[in-house]
C-alpha cells in the first residue's frame, strides 16, 4: 500500500510538471506582458499563456469571424482570440469597468489590430448579451462572474451558430471545484455548470487542464 501511494505521488508530480511546461510553452511578446502588468496593477486575473494559446487555437479552428467575450480585463485573452480569428473578424467584448477596456484598447492597438477589429461594450454581461444577435457568433468566451455562469451558458446557446464554441475560464477555482470541503456559492455554481454542460444533448464538451481549467463545448448542428 505504501508503495502504491509512492507511485501516485510520482504520477502527480509528473503531471504537474507537464502542465507547468505546457503553460510555459507559449512565448509572449511585450504587448502581452504590458497587458498582464496592467491587470496585475488593477488586481484583475488574466488567462494563463496556456489558456490563451488554447483560445487562439480554438478561434483559428473555428475560422471565427465573430467572437463574444464576457470579461475584457486588460486585453490579454482578447489578444489571443484576435490572433486566432480571421483577419476580418470582430471581437465583441463586454466588461463592467470602462477603465480596463481602455487598457485593452491600447493593448490591441499595440498588437497591431485595427480599431474596427474590436467592439467594446461597457456594462453588466447579462444586460448586454440579450442585445446581441441570435446565432451570430462563432465562439463565446466567458470569464465573468462565476455566480452567473449558468446564465452565460443559456445566452451562449442562443448566440452561437450551429458548430460554434463556448468556453468557460477558471472552472477549477484554484482546486476548490474538486475539494470535498465546504465551498462558497460560486464554486457550487461551477460544479453545476460542469454537470449541465456534460449532460447537455446540445453540446459536445471537453475540460482542458490549462491555466485554472478551461471548459469548452461545441453546439451541435
C-alpha positions as CSV (number, residue, x, y, z in Angstrom):
1,X,0.0,0.0,0.0
2,X,2.9,2.3,0.9
3,X,4.5,1.6,-2.5
4,X,1.2,2.4,-4.4
5,X,1.0,5.8,-2.7
6,X,4.6,6.5,-3.7
7,X,3.7,5.7,-7.3
8,X,0.7,8.0,-7.1
9,X,3.0,10.8,-5.9
10,X,5.4,10.3,-8.8
11,X,2.5,10.4,-11.3
12,X,1.0,13.5,-9.8
13,X,4.4,15.3,-9.8
14,X,4.9,14.4,-13.4
15,X,1.5,15.7,-14.4
16,X,2.1,19.0,-12.5
17,X,5.5,19.4,-14.2
18,X,3.9,18.7,-17.6
19,X,1.1,21.2,-17.0
20,X,3.6,23.8,-16.0
21,X,5.7,23.1,-19.1
22,X,2.6,23.3,-21.3
23,X,1.7,26.7,-19.8
24,X,5.3,28.0,-20.3
25,X,5.5,26.6,-23.9
26,X,3.9,29.8,-25.3
27,X,6.2,32.8,-25.8
28,X,4.6,36.1,-25.0
29,X,5.6,39.4,-26.5
30,X,6.0,42.9,-24.9
31,X,2.4,43.8,-25.6
32,X,1.0,40.8,-23.8
33,X,3.4,41.4,-20.9
34,X,2.3,45.0,-20.7
35,X,-1.4,44.0,-20.6
36,X,-0.6,41.4,-17.9
37,X,1.2,44.1,-15.9
38,X,-1.9,46.4,-16.1
39,X,-4.1,43.5,-15.0
40,X,-1.8,42.8,-12.0
41,X,-1.8,46.5,-11.1
42,X,-5.6,46.5,-11.2
43,X,-5.9,43.3,-9.2
44,X,-7.6,41.6,-12.2
45,X,-6.8,38.0,-13.0
46,X,-5.8,37.3,-16.6
47,X,-5.7,34.0,-18.5
48,X,-2.5,32.0,-18.4
49,X,-0.4,31.7,-21.6
50,X,-1.6,28.1,-22.0
51,X,-5.2,29.1,-21.8
52,X,-4.6,32.0,-24.2
53,X,-2.9,29.6,-26.7
54,X,-5.9,27.2,-26.4
55,X,-8.3,30.1,-27.1
56,X,-6.2,31.2,-30.1
57,X,-6.2,27.6,-31.4
58,X,-10.0,27.2,-31.0
59,X,-10.7,30.5,-32.7
60,X,-8.5,29.5,-35.5
61,X,-10.0,26.0,-35.8
62,X,-13.5,27.6,-35.9
63,X,-12.3,30.1,-38.5
64,X,-14.0,32.6,-36.3
65,X,-15.3,35.8,-37.7
66,X,-17.5,36.9,-34.8
67,X,-16.5,36.2,-31.2
68,X,-18.2,37.5,-28.0
69,X,-16.1,37.8,-24.8
70,X,-17.5,38.2,-21.3
71,X,-14.8,39.9,-19.2
72,X,-12.5,42.2,-21.2
73,X,-10.0,42.6,-18.4
74,X,-7.0,44.5,-19.8
75,X,-7.0,42.6,-23.1
76,X,-4.8,39.5,-22.6
77,X,-7.4,37.0,-23.6
78,X,-8.7,39.3,-26.4
79,X,-5.2,39.5,-28.0
80,X,-5.1,35.7,-28.1
81,X,-8.6,35.5,-29.6
82,X,-7.9,38.1,-32.2
83,X,-4.7,36.3,-33.3
84,X,-6.7,33.2,-33.9
85,X,-9.7,34.8,-35.6
86,X,-10.0,35.6,-39.3
87,X,-8.2,38.8,-40.5
88,X,-11.6,40.4,-40.9
89,X,-13.0,39.0,-37.7
90,X,-14.6,41.2,-35.0
91,X,-14.3,40.7,-31.2
92,X,-17.3,42.0,-29.2
93,X,-16.0,42.3,-25.6
94,X,-18.0,43.2,-22.5
95,X,-16.8,44.4,-19.1
96,X,-18.2,46.4,-16.2
97,X,-15.1,48.6,-16.0
98,X,-14.5,51.0,-18.8
99,X,-11.0,51.8,-17.4
100,X,-10.0,48.2,-18.0
101,X,-11.3,48.4,-21.5
102,X,-9.2,51.5,-22.1
103,X,-6.1,49.4,-21.3
104,X,-7.4,46.7,-23.6
105,X,-7.8,49.2,-26.5
106,X,-4.2,50.3,-26.0
107,X,-3.0,46.7,-26.0
108,X,-4.9,45.8,-29.1
109,X,-3.5,48.8,-30.9
110,X,0.0,47.9,-29.8
111,X,-0.5,44.3,-31.0
112,X,-1.3,45.7,-34.5
113,X,-5.0,45.2,-34.6
114,X,-7.1,47.9,-36.4
115,X,-9.6,49.7,-34.4
116,X,-12.5,48.1,-36.2
117,X,-11.4,44.6,-35.1
118,X,-12.9,45.0,-31.6
119,X,-16.2,46.4,-30.3
120,X,-16.1,47.4,-26.6
121,X,-19.3,47.4,-24.7
122,X,-19.2,48.6,-21.1
123,X,-21.8,47.1,-18.8
124,X,-23.1,44.0,-17.0
125,X,-22.9,41.0,-19.2
126,X,-26.5,39.9,-18.6
127,X,-27.7,43.3,-19.6
128,X,-25.6,43.4,-22.8
129,X,-25.8,39.8,-24.1
130,X,-29.6,39.9,-24.8
131,X,-29.0,42.7,-27.2
132,X,-26.6,40.6,-29.3
133,X,-27.8,38.7,-32.4
134,X,-29.2,35.2,-32.2
135,X,-26.9,32.7,-33.9
136,X,-24.4,35.5,-34.8
137,X,-21.3,34.2,-33.1
138,X,-18.7,31.5,-33.8
139,X,-17.3,31.5,-30.3
140,X,-18.3,32.8,-26.9
141,X,-15.6,33.1,-24.2
142,X,-16.9,33.5,-20.6
143,X,-14.6,34.9,-18.0
144,X,-17.0,36.9,-15.8
145,X,-19.0,36.4,-12.6
146,X,-18.9,32.7,-11.7
147,X,-22.3,33.1,-10.0
148,X,-23.8,34.0,-13.4
149,X,-22.1,31.1,-15.3
150,X,-25.3,29.2,-16.0
151,X,-26.9,32.4,-17.3
152,X,-23.9,32.9,-19.6
153,X,-24.4,29.3,-20.8
154,X,-28.0,30.0,-21.7
155,X,-27.1,33.2,-23.5
156,X,-24.3,31.5,-25.3
157,X,-26.5,28.7,-26.7
158,X,-28.7,31.5,-28.2
159,X,-25.8,33.5,-29.6
160,X,-23.8,30.6,-31.1
161,X,-24.3,29.3,-34.7
162,X,-24.5,25.5,-35.0
163,X,-21.0,24.2,-34.6
164,X,-20.0,27.3,-32.6
165,X,-17.9,27.0,-29.4
166,X,-18.5,28.2,-25.8
167,X,-15.6,28.3,-23.4
168,X,-15.5,29.0,-19.6
169,X,-12.3,30.1,-17.9
170,X,-11.4,29.3,-14.3
171,X,-13.6,26.2,-13.7
172,X,-11.0,24.6,-11.4
173,X,-11.3,27.6,-9.0
174,X,-7.8,27.0,-7.7
175,X,-8.6,23.4,-6.9
176,X,-11.8,24.2,-4.9
177,X,-14.1,22.6,-7.5
178,X,-12.9,19.1,-6.6
179,X,-12.2,19.8,-2.9
180,X,-14.7,17.9,-0.7
181,X,-14.6,20.7,2.0
182,X,-17.5,23.1,2.2
183,X,-17.2,25.6,-0.6
184,X,-18.7,29.1,-1.4
185,X,-21.7,29.6,-3.7
186,X,-19.6,30.4,-6.7
187,X,-17.8,27.1,-6.6
188,X,-21.1,25.2,-6.2
189,X,-22.3,27.1,-9.3
190,X,-19.2,26.0,-11.2
191,X,-19.9,22.4,-10.3
192,X,-23.5,22.8,-11.5
193,X,-22.1,24.3,-14.8
194,X,-19.8,21.4,-15.3
195,X,-22.7,18.9,-14.8
196,X,-25.0,20.8,-17.0
197,X,-22.5,21.1,-19.9
198,X,-21.5,17.4,-19.6
199,X,-25.1,16.2,-19.6
200,X,-26.4,18.5,-22.3
201,X,-27.6,16.9,-25.5
202,X,-27.0,20.2,-27.3
203,X,-23.3,20.2,-26.6
204,X,-20.1,18.2,-27.2
205,X,-17.8,19.1,-24.4
206,X,-14.2,18.8,-23.0
207,X,-12.5,20.0,-19.9
208,X,-9.0,21.2,-20.7
209,X,-6.4,21.2,-17.9
210,X,-4.8,24.6,-18.9
211,X,-4.4,27.5,-16.6
212,X,-7.2,27.3,-14.0
213,X,-9.3,25.0,-16.1
214,X,-11.0,25.7,-19.5
215,X,-14.3,24.1,-20.1
216,X,-15.1,24.0,-23.8
217,X,-18.2,22.8,-25.7
218,X,-19.4,22.8,-29.3
219,X,-23.0,23.5,-30.0
220,X,-24.4,20.6,-32.1
221,X,-25.8,21.5,-35.6
